[in-house]
Amino acid sequence: MTHTDPTAAYGTPERLAPGLSRLVAPNPGPMTQRGTNTYLLGDTEIAVIDPGPAHEAHLAAIVGALAPGQRITAILVTHAHLDHSPLARPLARRTGAPVLAFGDARAGRSPAMERLAATAEIGGGEGVDADFVPDRTLNDGEVVAGAGWRLEALHTPGHFGNHLCLAWSDTLFTGDLVMGWASSLVSPPDGDLTDFMASLERLSARPWSTFHPGHGAPVTSPAARLAGLLAHRRAREASILSALAEGPATPQTLAAAIYTETPTALLPAAERNVLAHLIDLTQRNLIVPEGDPTPTARFARL
């Protein structure tokens, strides 16, 4: 199989590199592309990265991908979304391997987002696996290893508070923070644009060779992709500020004006991204909401 977009049939492992294979979960959609990428790393002791959604056939495929003499010794979850984490517990019961993550579904949320979640009708919560709890937490910079592999946990909030990227030498498993085919949804209070930009900047400081995302093909030019994502978000910010120069507006109004080529079905996600920008701009004292910064509030330039 080629090192490109996932092409293997569902249930069939695709070799990406020595000691690394990918299985794609059968959950295609506008937010998941062909499905969630589940990675199997190692030679004899196997680390499973992002086991995926609650799907019996995918569970069977993961277990069935093991060769004689191989066993799963660690199950790592990049973040607690329903397309990444629910299968972790059934896989742990089947194999005896522990589930490792930064924390539960609320871990890593910034104080600002905690305040918004407690005091404002902020909405959000799309696709959150609220029941997710790991067996063991991984701190930022912590290393977990098995026979033939070593992973460094990098806490990279932004798309989700408990989001981890996992470094395997100069290769990085990026979850939903960085993908090649689309930009990430940032939906408050679980998503935080201030954290998102900081996480992208943090990754930009290291020389990566390849990113393996939670959905879609490997990213083979990581530095260029990071620069492009940062530029994309800054351009969105500029568009929002320009629109607000014409007068106060709501996230819905701004999304309709800015995301002119976005399919109607994806406009709700665009509105959440705009809201994330508006909250970030509010925290930077560039704009002000009329009341709490909610999805229906009007925001104005200062």
GUMI-418152 format. One line per field, with one value per residue (C-alpha): x, y, z; residue in three letters. Coordinates in nm, 3 decimals. Layout:
% GUMI-418152
xx	(X  ...) .
yy	(Y  ...) .
zz	(Z  ...) .
residuo	(ALA  ...) .
***
This chain:
% GUMI-418152
xx	(0.000  0.117  0.195  -0.102  -0.471  -0.612  -0.697  -0.709  -1.048  -1.202  -1.064  -0.738  -0.416  -0.205  0.172  0.307  0.663  0.862  0.679  0.382  0.045  -0.288  -0.644  -0.925  -1.246  -1.569  -1.703  -1.674  -1.827  -1.768  -1.576  -1.390  -1.300  -1.284  -1.283  -1.068  -0.709  -0.608  -0.233  -0.054  0.305  0.574  0.715  0.611  0.464  0.208  0.086  -0.258  -0.307  -0.670  -0.871  -1.165  -1.544  -1.754  -1.766  -1.744  -1.602  -1.323  -1.242  -1.218  -0.997  -0.753  -0.718  -0.709  -0.422  -0.184  0.074  0.183  0.392  0.246  0.032  -0.117  0.053  -0.068  -0.377  -0.317  -0.594  -0.515  -0.843  -1.188  -1.405  -1.654  -1.465  -1.137  -1.184  -1.492  -1.330  -1.044  -1.229  -1.356  -1.006  -0.857  -1.099  -1.012  -0.634  -0.557  -0.364  -0.401  -0.563  -0.335  -0.435  -0.380  -0.694  -1.070  -1.297  -1.264  -0.891  -0.676  -0.958  -0.828  -0.953  -1.118  -1.315  -1.408  -1.552  -1.748  -1.882  -2.000  -2.144  -2.257  -2.487  -2.186  -2.319  -2.061  -1.995  -2.012  -1.906  -1.757  -1.701  -1.809  -1.759  -1.395  -1.150  -0.799  -0.633  -0.322  -0.264  0.027  0.178  0.326  0.672  0.620  0.757  0.590  0.774  0.754  0.968  1.073  0.894  0.915  0.653  0.675  0.343  0.294  -0.006  -0.146  -0.487  -0.690  -0.910  -0.984  -0.857  -0.711  -0.553  -0.216  0.020  0.259  0.616  0.790  1.139  1.080  0.741  0.433  0.087  -0.120  -0.474  -0.712  -0.480  -0.317  -0.464  -0.369  -0.715  -0.893  -0.844  -0.962  -1.291  -1.237  -1.563  -1.571  -1.557  -1.381  -1.202  -0.992  -0.844  -0.587  -0.457  -0.489  -0.257  -0.010  -0.005  0.064  0.344  0.489  0.498  0.657  0.965  1.067  1.195  0.937  0.959  0.599  0.267  0.021  -0.321  -0.641  -0.807  -0.670  -0.328  0.012  0.139  0.483  0.567  0.490  0.657  0.468  0.140  0.184  0.270  -0.035  -0.270  -0.138  -0.175  -0.526  -0.638  -0.478  -0.658  -0.989  -0.916  -0.848  -1.175  -1.369  -1.215  -1.281  -1.646  -1.686  -1.550  -1.883  -2.073  -2.159  -2.248  -2.325  -2.120  -2.393  -2.390  -2.012  -1.990  -2.240  -2.040  -1.696  -1.751  -1.915  -1.798  -1.878  -2.157  -2.471  -2.432  -2.097  -2.205  -2.282  -1.920  -1.808  -2.014  -1.836  -1.499  -1.602  -1.716  -1.375  -1.208  -1.443  -1.366  -0.993  -1.025  -1.227  -0.958  -0.702  -0.915  -0.966  -1.344  -1.620  -1.941  -2.277  -2.319  -2.170  -1.977  -2.243  -2.329  -2.613  -2.432  -2.335  -1.967  -1.825  -1.484  -1.326) .
yy	(0.000  0.353  0.625  0.837  0.879  0.571  0.329  -0.011  -0.170  -0.121  -0.385  -0.423  -0.290  -0.064  -0.056  0.299  0.237  -0.039  -0.110  0.115  0.023  0.205  0.080  0.313  0.291  0.268  0.608  0.830  1.177  1.546  1.585  1.251  1.217  0.841  0.756  0.765  0.650  0.388  0.333  0.015  0.083  -0.170  -0.511  -0.741  -0.506  -0.302  0.048  0.129  0.503  0.623  0.299  0.491  0.485  0.217  -0.027  -0.403  -0.468  -0.218  -0.377  -0.714  -0.561  -0.419  -0.749  -0.939  -0.723  -0.870  -1.113  -1.425  -1.320  -0.969  -0.833  -0.494  -0.341  0.021  0.201  0.573  0.825  1.166  1.320  1.236  1.273  1.002  0.920  0.857  0.725  0.502  0.182  0.222  0.056  -0.248  -0.294  -0.273  -0.539  -0.762  -0.726  -0.624  -0.320  0.010  0.319  0.624  0.986  1.336  1.302  1.275  1.468  1.793  1.775  2.051  2.298  2.654  2.862  3.101  2.817  2.676  3.015  3.035  2.683  2.772  3.117  3.149  2.969  2.878  2.559  2.329  1.975  1.831  1.469  1.469  1.128  1.251  0.909  0.877  0.818  0.677  0.417  0.631  0.997  1.119  1.453  1.691  1.564  1.221  0.922  0.584  0.298  -0.066  -0.310  -0.122  0.206  0.518  0.796  1.142  1.296  1.660  1.836  2.032  2.178  2.385  2.143  1.982  2.046  1.700  1.674  1.502  1.472  1.178  1.210  0.903  1.038  1.304  1.161  1.298  1.152  1.470  1.355  1.628  1.923  1.905  1.731  1.766  1.763  2.014  2.256  2.155  2.247  2.472  2.483  2.644  2.553  2.228  2.405  2.713  2.919  3.085  2.741  2.616  2.883  2.829  2.454  2.511  2.753  2.499  2.227  2.472  2.492  2.131  1.970  1.703  1.469  1.341  1.400  1.112  1.271  1.135  1.148  1.144  1.104  1.159  1.516  1.496  1.868  1.942  2.284  2.412  2.271  2.436  2.768  2.736  2.664  2.957  3.185  3.055  3.136  3.480  3.549  3.445  3.682  3.965  3.893  3.899  4.229  4.377  4.271  4.409  4.742  4.775  4.735  4.482  4.131  3.782  3.467  3.346  3.668  3.670  3.304  3.361  3.660  3.499  3.130  3.203  2.879  2.648  2.392  2.468  2.150  2.274  2.628  2.534  2.423  2.747  2.943  2.760  2.845  3.211  3.209  3.071  3.361  3.611  3.479  3.495  3.853  3.945  3.806  4.016  4.330  4.388  4.345  4.333  4.128  4.274  4.063  3.714  3.585  3.336  3.201  3.457  3.760  4.059  4.155  4.500  4.651  4.855) .
zz	(0.000  -0.071  0.181  0.075  0.156  0.329  0.051  0.220  0.271  0.613  0.845  0.650  0.804  0.584  0.646  0.662  0.784  0.953  1.277  1.192  1.043  1.007  1.025  0.922  1.123  0.919  1.032  0.722  0.726  0.657  0.985  0.973  0.604  0.527  0.899  1.211  1.171  1.427  1.443  1.553  1.653  1.750  1.673  1.957  2.218  2.025  2.109  1.970  1.908  1.887  1.889  1.747  1.776  1.944  1.653  1.699  1.353  1.411  1.747  1.574  1.304  1.558  1.740  1.411  1.282  1.538  1.405  1.597  1.895  1.910  2.192  2.268  2.573  2.560  2.430  2.377  2.315  2.167  2.292  2.420  2.113  2.017  1.697  1.885  2.238  2.298  2.174  2.422  2.710  2.515  2.370  2.720  2.844  2.548  2.579  2.939  2.812  3.001  2.850  2.855  2.791  2.927  3.139  3.126  2.893  3.093  3.161  3.016  2.968  3.020  3.316  3.069  2.910  3.250  3.342  3.017  3.061  3.411  3.350  2.989  2.748  2.541  2.381  2.227  2.342  1.992  1.990  2.341  2.500  2.843  3.004  2.900  3.185  3.125  3.343  3.355  3.280  3.072  3.162  2.910  2.818  2.972  2.783  2.742  2.574  2.472  2.279  1.967  2.030  2.244  2.249  2.403  2.509  2.413  2.564  2.271  2.365  2.124  1.934  2.271  2.622  2.684  2.338  2.312  2.021  2.042  1.918  1.777  1.711  1.440  1.347  1.522  1.571  1.564  1.642  1.526  1.591  1.247  0.943  0.580  0.424  0.651  0.937  1.283  1.444  1.746  1.939  2.285  2.568  2.472  2.191  2.265  1.982  2.208  2.305  1.947  1.811  2.095  2.025  1.655  1.743  1.985  1.720  1.476  1.697  1.629  1.305  1.215  0.918  0.906  1.078  1.109  1.173  1.320  0.978  0.626  0.474  0.633  0.621  0.460  0.479  0.845  0.867  0.563  0.692  1.033  0.869  0.645  0.935  1.135  0.833  0.771  1.126  1.113  0.787  0.947  1.234  0.993  0.810  1.135  1.245  0.903  0.915  1.267  1.146  0.965  1.292  1.565  1.450  1.580  1.509  1.274  1.072  1.055  0.949  0.668  0.546  0.572  0.489  0.154  -0.012  0.279  0.224  0.422  0.626  0.758  0.847  1.213  1.250  1.086  1.339  1.623  1.471  1.443  1.806  1.906  1.725  1.888  2.236  2.164  2.035  2.343  2.571  2.382  2.435  2.063  2.067  2.327  2.347  2.441  2.754  2.781  2.477  2.366  2.019  1.988  2.133  1.925  1.926  1.851  1.783  2.059) .
residuo	(MET  THR  HIS  THR  ASP  PRO  THR  ALA  ALA  TYR  GLY  THR  PRO  GLU  ARG  LEU  ALA  PRO  GLY  LEU  SER  ARG  LEU  VAL  ALA  PRO  ASN  PRO  GLY  PRO  MET  THR  GLN  ARG  GLY  THR  ASN  THR  TYR  LEU  LEU  GLY  ASP  THR  GLU  ILE  ALA  VAL  ILE  ASP  PRO  GLY  PRO  ALA  HIS  GLU  ALA  HIS  LEU  ALA  ALA  ILE  VAL  GLY  ALA  LEU  ALA  PRO  GLY  GLN  ARG  ILE  THR  ALA  ILE  LEU  VAL  THR  HIS  ALA  HIS  LEU  ASP  HIS  SER  PRO  LEU  ALA  ARG  PRO  LEU  ALA  ARG  ARG  THR  GLY  ALA  PRO  VAL  LEU  ALA  PHE  GLY  ASP  ALA  ARG  ALA  GLY  ARG  SER  PRO  ALA  MET  GLU  ARG  LEU  ALA  ALA  THR  ALA  GLU  ILE  GLY  GLY  GLY  GLU  GLY  VAL  ASP  ALA  ASP  PHE  VAL  PRO  ASP  ARG  THR  LEU  ASN  ASP  GLY  GLU  VAL  VAL  ALA  GLY  ALA  GLY  TRP  ARG  LEU  GLU  ALA  LEU  HIS  THR  PRO  GLY  HIS  PHE  GLY  ASN  HIS  LEU  CYS  LEU  ALA  TRP  SER  ASP  THR  LEU  PHE  THR  GLY  ASP  LEU  VAL  MET  GLY  TRP  ALA  SER  SER  LEU  VAL  SER  PRO  PRO  ASP  GLY  ASP  LEU  THR  ASP  PHE  MET  ALA  SER  LEU  GLU  ARG  LEU  SER  ALA  ARG  PRO  TRP  SER  THR  PHE  HIS  PRO  GLY  HIS  GLY  ALA  PRO  VAL  THR  SER  PRO  ALA  ALA  ARG  LEU  ALA  GLY  LEU  LEU  ALA  HIS  ARG  ARG  ALA  ARG  GLU  ALA  SER  ILE  LEU  SER  ALA  LEU  ALA  GLU  GLY  PRO  ALA  THR  PRO  GLN  THR  LEU  ALA  ALA  ALA  ILE  TYR  THR  GLU  THR  PRO  THR  ALA  LEU  LEU  PRO  ALA  ALA  GLU  ARG  ASN  VAL  LEU  ALA  HIS  LEU  ILE  ASP  LEU  THR  GLN  ARG  ASN  LEU  ILE  VAL  PRO  GLU  GLY  ASP  PRO  THR  PRO  THR  ALA  ARG  PHE  ALA  ARG  LEU) .
***
